[in-house]
Amino acid sequence: MARNGGNSGKPALESRTETARKARLAEQLRANLQRRKQQSRARRAGEADQRQGIDARTGGEPE
């Protein structure tokens, strides 16, 4: 009997894609955690938030 349960290789492919998905999500989670830690440190130190994007003061692009 085949290791993948006898199906035509499909579970092995799903397993690889699922593993890749989990790795990608774990990397995104780590990056998000690092951003949040940096933001928390900046707030404690009284520094401005250095994120890119919409300027919270004006609602427009940062200058």
C-alpha positions in Angstrom: 0.0 0.0 0.0 1.2 3.5 -0.8 2.2 5.9 1.9 -0.3 8.5 0.8 -3.3 6.1 1.3 -3.4 4.9 -2.3 -4.6 8.1 -3.8 -2.9 9.2 -7.0 -0.4 11.4 -5.3 -2.9 14.1 -4.4 -2.4 14.1 -0.6 1.4 14.4 -1.0 0.8 17.5 -3.1 -1.7 18.9 -0.6 0.8 18.2 2.1 3.5 20.2 0.4 1.2 23.1 -0.3 -0.2 23.0 3.2 3.4 23.0 4.6 4.3 25.9 2.4 1.2 27.8 3.5 1.9 27.2 7.2 5.5 28.4 6.7 4.3 31.5 4.9 1.8 32.3 7.6 4.4 31.7 10.3 6.7 34.2 8.6 3.9 36.8 8.3 3.1 36.3 12.0 6.7 36.8 13.0 6.9 40.0 10.9 3.7 41.3 12.4 5.0 40.6 15.9 8.2 42.4 15.2 6.3 45.5 13.9 4.1 45.5 17.0 7.0 45.2 19.3 8.8 48.1 17.6 5.6 50.2 17.8 5.3 49.4 21.5 8.9 50.4 22.1 8.4 53.6 20.2 5.3 54.5 22.2 7.1 53.8 25.5 10.1 56.0 24.4 7.7 58.8 23.3 8.9 58.6 19.7 6.7 59.1 16.7 5.3 55.9 14.9 7.5 55.3 11.9 5.1 53.2 9.9 4.5 54.0 6.2 1.1 54.8 4.8 -1.6 57.3 5.6 -0.7 60.1 8.0 -3.0 59.8 11.0 -2.9 63.6 11.6 -4.1 64.7 8.2 -5.7 61.6 6.8 -3.4 61.9 3.7 -0.1 60.7 2.6 2.9 61.3 4.9 5.1 64.2 4.1 
